[in-house]
């Protein structure tokens, strides 16, 4: 009995942080979202269709641009009320040819612009200077939007004059049936992660006026507010988060929301290396943007309502670092005489806890998505046991992004750790060989 209580007390301390942080955050989010769904009122149907402008930045997008433009042409919104600007950002492929094939084919008012290749922010800003619509949509060229997406967003804006900007819900497209098994698992984990992040996480943030970032893949602004901002900056690798923070600073009386009924589909991640590069960039951007908006970071972490990015950083970094301790401390316990079976039992308890958390996310997501998403959830139910490991991998990738922000210059694409190690070792060997050659040649 004494051994049992020693086990409970010792591991209870280790489980206290995840129970208090991840468990509490999960329960609060789920309860809030349930409450929102119970009291939610459907936005009024449109009786007037305002002009909207769509900006699509393009860089070597010949493989995805056609599907993107065709999804816009299939919208449940009058095509004569839409203008589309395809902003070429230095493409060297057949993107312009794809544009030519689409132009005029569906009655879509689409135009081509070319700018100097200075990055996505530069292309978006060039497009913003050309638009004339009441609402400005920024849509990535590899995105496919659902037929009702634009109508749903405009309904939300028209029904809520205090909304300055919005993001849609991002879903992940299915992976090819013949894709490798690892890609099959990654895509399903990523799909479930995005589903819960938008239909629960960002829905919860919208209620509390605490939506952390507008998705760069699909975001919408009131034009009269957007033109009063500094537009998109190039000082950070996550210009979408930087814009979100800027809106909170300058337009504190307005809201930023997630319209979960407006769905934009993105392509699945290609590999673990690509997932690593993506999450490192996101995490680095989080740190960079926080440093650029010090005033917003001074909001109290205990503030229950309103934008509190400091609480996000506290949970993402300070409190989540207990997982680092688990990773390094568990093997050391064996050296102190703890039985291996004892260590594995504790790890199993932690795994079961996070599996239950994901099961709760699954249940709430199921009750808040449309029929097509439910079909995918039913088919991919078997992925749940993989989710705790997937989230732990993503956590470590984010830790790497935090270290990158401290030690490395900002860049859009980041190499994976294995490639970095291989190149670093090759560079070390090359430098050593150069040094030895110089030394021996000098002696001769």
C-alpha positions in Angstrom: 0.0 0.0 0.0 2.9 2.4 0.8 4.4 1.7 -2.5 1.1 2.5 -4.2 0.8 5.8 -2.5 4.4 6.7 -3.2 3.6 6.0 -6.9 0.5 8.2 -6.8 2.3 11.1 -5.0 5.4 11.0 -7.2 3.7 10.8 -10.5 0.8 13.0 -9.4 3.3 15.9 -9.2 4.5 15.2 -12.7 1.0 15.0 -14.0 -0.1 18.1 -12.2 1.1 20.5 -14.9 -0.5 18.7 -17.9 -3.7 18.2 -15.9 -3.8 21.8 -14.8 -2.8 23.3 -18.2 -3.8 21.0 -21.0 -6.8 19.5 -19.1 -8.2 22.9 -18.0 -7.6 24.5 -21.4 -9.4 21.6 -23.0 -12.4 21.7 -20.7 -12.7 25.5 -20.9 -12.6 25.4 -24.7 -15.1 22.6 -25.1 -17.6 24.2 -22.6 -17.3 27.6 -24.3 -17.8 26.1 -27.8 -20.8 24.1 -26.7 -22.3 27.2 -25.2 -21.6 29.2 -28.4 -23.3 26.5 -30.5 -26.4 26.5 -28.2 -26.9 30.3 -28.4 -25.5 30.9 -31.9 -27.8 32.7 -34.3 -27.5 32.1 -38.0 -26.4 35.2 -39.8 -29.1 36.9 -41.9 -29.2 35.8 -45.6 -27.8 38.4 -48.0 -30.3 40.7 -49.7 -27.5 42.9 -51.0 -24.3 41.5 -52.5 -21.4 44.0 -52.0 -18.4 44.0 -54.3 -15.6 41.8 -53.0 -11.9 41.7 -54.0 -9.8 38.5 -54.0 -6.0 38.6 -54.0 -4.1 35.5 -54.9 -0.3 35.7 -54.5 1.4 33.3 -56.9 4.9 31.9 -57.0 5.4 28.8 -59.3 1.8 27.7 -58.7 1.1 26.0 -62.0 0.1 22.7 -60.2 -2.5 24.3 -57.9 -3.6 27.6 -59.4 -6.3 26.1 -61.7 -8.1 24.3 -58.9 -7.9 27.5 -56.8 -9.5 29.7 -59.5 -12.1 27.1 -60.5 -13.2 26.9 -56.8 -13.7 30.6 -56.8 -15.7 30.5 -60.0 -18.0 27.9 -58.4 -18.9 30.2 -55.4 -22.5 30.7 -54.3 -21.9 34.4 -54.9 -22.6 36.5 -58.0 -19.5 36.5 -60.2 -20.2 40.0 -61.4 -19.7 41.1 -57.8 -16.2 39.6 -57.6 -12.8 40.8 -58.8 -9.8 38.6 -58.6 -6.2 39.7 -58.8 -3.6 37.1 -59.4 -0.3 38.7 -58.2 2.7 37.0 -59.8 5.7 37.1 -57.4 8.5 36.1 -59.8 7.2 32.8 -61.1 9.3 30.9 -63.5 6.9 28.1 -64.4 3.7 27.9 -66.4 1.5 29.8 -63.9 0.7 32.5 -66.5 -0.5 29.9 -69.0 -2.9 28.5 -66.4 -4.2 32.0 -65.8 -4.8 32.5 -69.5 -6.7 29.3 -69.7 -9.0 30.3 -66.9 -9.5 33.9 -67.8 -12.9 34.4 -69.4 -13.7 30.8 -69.2 -16.2 31.0 -66.3 -17.2 34.6 -66.6 -14.8 35.4 -63.7 -13.3 38.9 -63.6 -9.7 37.8 -63.1 -6.6 39.9 -63.7 -2.9 39.2 -63.7 -0.3 41.4 -62.0 3.5 41.0 -61.9 5.7 42.4 -59.2 9.4 42.0 -58.3 10.0 38.8 -56.3 10.2 40.2 -52.8 8.1 37.7 -50.9 4.4 37.1 -50.2 3.9 40.2 -48.1 5.1 42.4 -51.1 2.7 40.6 -53.5 -0.3 41.0 -51.1 0.4 44.7 -50.6 0.6 45.3 -54.3 -2.8 43.6 -54.7 -4.3 45.7 -51.9 -3.4 48.9 -53.7 -5.5 47.7 -56.7 -8.7 46.5 -55.0 -12.0 48.4 -54.9 -14.3 45.9 -53.1 -15.9 46.3 -49.7 -14.2 43.2 -48.5 -10.7 42.0 -49.3 -10.0 38.2 -49.4 -6.4 37.0 -49.3 -6.4 33.4 -50.6 -3.2 31.3 -51.2 -2.8 29.8 -54.7 -2.8 26.2 -53.3 -6.1 26.6 -51.6 -9.5 25.3 -52.7 -12.5 27.1 -51.2 -15.8 25.5 -50.5 -18.7 26.7 -52.7 -20.4 28.6 -49.8 -17.2 30.0 -48.2 -17.3 33.6 -49.6 -21.1 33.9 -49.0 -20.7 32.8 -45.4 -17.9 35.3 -44.7 -19.8 38.2 -46.3 -22.9 37.2 -44.3 -20.9 37.3 -41.1 -19.4 40.8 -41.9 -22.8 42.2 -43.0 -24.5 40.9 -39.8 -21.7 42.1 -37.5 -20.5 45.7 -38.3 -18.0 45.4 -35.4 -16.0 42.7 -37.2 -12.8 44.1 -38.8 -11.3 40.8 -40.1 -12.0 37.1 -40.2 -10.4 33.8 -41.1 -12.2 30.8 -42.5 -11.8 27.2 -41.2 -8.8 25.5 -42.8 -9.3 21.8 -43.6 -6.7 19.4 -45.1 -7.4 17.7 -48.4 -7.3 13.9 -48.4 -3.9 12.3 -49.3 -3.5 10.2 -52.4 -4.6 6.6 -52.0 -1.2 5.3 -53.1 0.8 7.6 -50.8 3.3 5.9 -48.4 2.0 4.8 -45.1 3.8 7.5 -43.1 2.1 10.2 -45.3 -1.2 8.6 -44.8 -0.8 8.8 -41.0 0.6 12.4 -41.1 -2.2 13.7 -43.3 -4.9 12.2 -41.1 -3.2 13.6 -37.9 -2.8 17.0 -39.6 -6.5 16.9 -40.7 -7.7 16.2 -37.2 -5.3 18.8 -35.7 -6.6 21.5 -38.1 -10.3 20.5 -37.5 -10.0 20.9 -33.7 -7.8 24.0 -34.0 -10.4 25.9 -36.0 -13.8 24.4 -35.0 -12.9 24.5 -31.3 -9.8 26.4 -30.6 -10.4 29.5 -32.8 -14.1 29.4 -32.3 -13.3 29.7 -28.6 -10.9 32.5 -29.2 -13.5 34.3 -31.3 -15.9 34.4 -28.3 -13.2 35.8 -26.0 -11.9 38.4 -28.6 -8.6 36.6 -28.4 -8.1 35.1 -31.9 -4.4 34.9 -32.1 -3.7 34.9 -35.9 -5.6 35.2 -39.1 -4.8 32.3 -41.4 -2.6 33.4 -44.3 -4.2 30.8 -46.5 -7.7 32.3 -46.2 -8.3 35.7 -44.5 -10.7 38.5 -45.1 -10.7 42.2 -44.2 -13.0 45.2 -44.3 -11.3 47.3 -47.0 -11.8 50.6 -45.2 -10.0 49.2 -42.2 -7.3 47.4 -44.1 -6.1 50.5 -45.9 -5.6 52.3 -42.6 -3.0 49.7 -41.5 0.6 49.5 -42.3 -0.3 46.6 -44.6 1.8 43.4 -44.5 5.3 43.8 -43.1 8.4 41.9 -44.1 10.1 42.0 -40.8 8.8 38.6 -39.7 8.3 35.2 -41.4 4.6 35.2 -40.3 3.2 38.3 -41.8 -0.4 37.1 -41.1 0.2 37.0 -37.3 1.9 40.4 -37.5 -1.2 41.9 -39.3 -3.5 40.3 -36.7 -1.5 42.0 -33.8 -1.5 45.3 -35.7 -5.3 45.2 -36.0 -5.7 44.6 -32.3 -3.4 47.6 -31.6 -5.0 50.1 -33.9 -8.7 48.9 -33.9 -9.3 47.7 -30.4 -13.1 48.3 -30.6 -13.4 45.9 -33.5 -13.4 42.1 -33.4 -11.5 39.5 -35.3 -13.3 36.2 -35.7 -13.2 32.7 -37.2 -16.1 31.9 -39.6 -16.1 28.1 -39.2 -18.8 27.6 -41.9 -16.4 29.1 -44.5 -14.0 26.2 -45.3 -10.7 26.5 -47.2 -8.9 23.3 -48.1 -5.1 23.1 -48.2 -2.9 20.4 -49.5 -1.5 17.9 -46.9 2.0 18.2 -45.7 4.4 16.1 -47.8 6.8 14.7 -45.2 8.1 15.1 -41.7 10.8 17.4 -43.0 8.1 19.7 -44.5 6.1 19.6 -41.2 9.3 20.5 -39.4 10.0 23.5 -41.6 6.4 24.7 -41.4 6.2 24.6 -37.6 9.7 26.1 -37.1 8.6 29.0 -39.2 5.3 29.4 -37.4 7.0 29.3 -34.0 9.8 31.7 -35.0 7.1 34.1 -36.3 5.3 33.9 -33.0 8.4 35.0 -31.1 9.3 37.7 -33.7 5.8 39.2 -33.7 5.6 39.2 -29.9 8.9 41.2 -29.8 7.4 43.7 -32.3 4.2 44.4 -30.3 5.4 44.9 -26.7 2.4 46.8 -25.7 0.0 43.9 -26.4 2.3 41.5 -24.6 1.8 43.5 -21.4 -1.8 42.4 -21.0 -2.2 40.3 -17.9 -2.3 36.5 -18.4 -5.2 36.4 -16.0 -7.3 38.7 -18.1 -10.4 36.5 -19.0 -11.6 38.5 -22.0 -9.8 40.3 -24.8 -6.5 39.8 -26.6 -3.9 38.3 -24.2 -1.0 36.9 -26.3 1.2 36.7 -23.2 -1.1 33.8 -22.0 -0.5 32.0 -25.3 3.2 32.3 -24.9 3.0 31.2 -21.3 1.2 28.0 -22.2 3.1 27.4 -25.4 6.6 27.9 -23.8 6.9 28.2 -20.1 4.3 25.6 -18.9 4.8 23.3 -21.9 8.5 22.9 -21.1 7.6 20.2 -18.6 7.5 17.9 -21.6 11.2 18.6 -22.0 11.7 17.4 -18.4 9.7 14.2 -19.1 11.8 13.5 -22.2 15.2 13.8 -20.4 14.2 12.8 -16.9 12.5 9.5 -17.6 15.7 7.6 -18.7 17.7 9.1 -15.8 15.2 7.6 -13.3 16.4 4.1 -14.4 19.9 5.1 -13.2 18.5 5.9 -9.8 17.1 2.4 -9.4 13.5 2.8 -10.6 12.3 -0.3 -12.4 11.8 -0.1 -16.1 8.2 -1.3 -15.7 7.6 1.5 -13.3 8.8 4.1 -15.8 6.7 2.6 -18.6 3.6 2.5 -16.4 4.0 6.3 -15.7 4.5 7.0 -19.4 1.4 4.9 -20.2 -0.7 7.0 -17.8 0.5 10.2 -19.5 -0.3 8.7 -22.9 -3.8 7.7 -21.8 -4.4 11.2 -20.4 -3.6 12.8 -23.8 -5.5 10.2 -25.6 -8.6 11.1 -23.6 -8.0 14.8 -24.4 -8.0 14.0 -28.1 -11.1 11.8 -27.7 -12.9 14.8 -26.2 -11.7 17.0 -29.1 -13.0 14.4 -31.5 -16.4 14.2 -29.9 -16.9 18.0 -29.9 -15.6 18.3 -33.4 -18.0 15.7 -34.6 -20.9 17.7 -33.3 -19.8 20.9 -34.9 -18.9 20.0 -38.5 -20.8 19.3 -41.7 -21.7 15.9 -43.1 -18.6 15.6 -45.4 -16.3 16.2 -42.4 -18.1 13.6 -40.4 -17.6 11.1 -43.1 -13.9 11.7 -43.0 -13.9 11.6 -39.2 -15.7 8.3 -39.2 -13.3 6.8 -41.7 -10.2 8.1 -39.8 -11.3 7.3 -36.3 -8.4 4.8 -36.1 -5.9 7.7 -36.1 -6.8 8.8 -32.5 -4.1 6.5 -30.9 -1.5 8.3 -33.0 -2.5 11.8 -32.0 -0.5 12.1 -28.7 2.7 11.1 -30.4 2.0 13.5 -33.3 1.3 16.4 -30.9 4.5 15.6 -29.0 6.5 15.6 -32.3 4.9 18.9 -33.2 5.8 20.3 -29.8 9.5 19.4 -30.3 9.4 21.1 -33.7 8.0 24.2 -32.1 10.8 24.1 -29.5 13.3 24.0 -32.3 11.5 27.1 -33.8 11.9 28.9 -30.5 15.7 28.2 -30.5 15.9 29.2 -34.2 14.4 32.6 -33.3 17.2 33.1 -30.8 20.1 31.9 -32.8 19.4 32.0 -36.6 18.4 34.7 -39.1 14.7 34.5 -40.3 14.0 32.7 -43.5 10.9 31.2 -45.1 12.2 27.7 -45.7 14.1 25.7 -43.0 16.0 22.5 -43.4 15.1 19.5 -41.3 17.4 18.4 -38.5 18.9 15.4 -40.3 19.8 17.6 -43.4 21.2 20.3 -41.1 23.3 17.7 -39.3 24.6 16.2 -42.5 25.4 19.5 -44.0 27.0 20.7 -40.8 29.2 17.6 -40.6 30.2 18.0 -44.3 31.1 21.6 -43.6 33.1 20.7 -40.6 35.0 18.0 -42.6 35.6 20.5 -45.4 36.9 23.2 -43.0 39.2 20.7 -41.2 40.6 19.5 -44.5 41.2 23.1 -45.6 42.9 23.8 -42.3 45.2 20.7 -42.5 46.1 21.4 -46.1 47.0 25.0 -45.2 49.0 23.9 -42.2 51.0 21.2 -44.0 51.6 23.2 -47.1 53.0 26.0 -44.8 55.4 23.6 -43.2 56.7 22.4 -46.6 
